[in-house]
Amino acid sequence: MELNIGKNLSEVRSRIANAARRVARSPESIHLIAVSKTHPTEVIMAAVDAGQLIFGENRIQEAKPKIAALPARLRWHLIGHLQSNKVRLALPSFELIHGVDSLELLADIDRVAGELGLFPRILLQVNVSGEASKFGFAPAKLLNSVEEIVRFDRLQIDGLMTIPPLAPSAEFSRKYFAALRELRDRLGQQYRFQLPELSMGMSNDFEVAIEEGATMVRVGTAIFGPRASR
Ligand SMILES: *Cc1c(COP(=O)(O)O)cnc(C)c1O
């Protein structure tokens, strides 16, 4: 197991570097978030021993005890949907919240951050495919909401995040990744809303995401192997 995780990690890292070089980007500009949901602390430590420090979890109740049990130098990203009633629990533990998808939730995070004396970093989740089942801002809604969003003065909004529809091949996701990048560029150019980070790409499609501009890839299965169903 430990051996595999080290080997898997180095393979993922070299695939990241190769994808970056194909589009003349620096491999250092891409952050690997190792998605450790469902995996126990021993397995996470095997990744730490192989040099990985940033981990992604999607359930606060599951993540909290793992975070408490593991070395304090690890960095944790919340990648799943955040419910309003979990904001107070989440903010102190995570350095970045990837899936913020409504003005109401932004307002809740801003208020709780004020009470806790924090300035949380956030990514706005965008539903670029328009799938009804997906969380996220509709692109038009996001464009219309910029003035409201930038008024939350506790929030550091670093970028955008998306999860494309389940697809038979990575190439199928390319148009959604490109759409997220184009939305980001438009927000910067037309609305003066600068969003450097793009969180997109998972085990099946992270190389395509990097070719389309991802600065963060969220990779679970390719590092840790398949997850047991919950
Ligand atoms: C589980 C999960 C991932 C990782 O998925 P893999 O296919 O295992 O790499 C990435 N992002 C989010 C939001 C997830 O929930």
The ligand as an ORCA input file, in Angstrom:
! r2SCAN-3c Opt
* xyz 0 1
  C     -13.914     12.829     -4.872
  C     -13.645     14.126     -5.534
  C     -12.499     14.313     -6.335
  C     -11.499     13.210     -6.648
  O     -12.030     12.309     -7.554
  P     -11.131     11.132     -8.230
  O     -11.882     10.754     -9.435
  O     -11.040     10.054     -7.217
  O      -9.806     11.734     -8.523
  C     -12.288     15.569     -6.871
  N     -13.139     16.591     -6.645
  C     -14.242     16.448     -5.901
  C     -15.142     17.608     -5.701
  C     -14.531     15.215     -5.324
  O     -15.649     15.087     -4.582
*
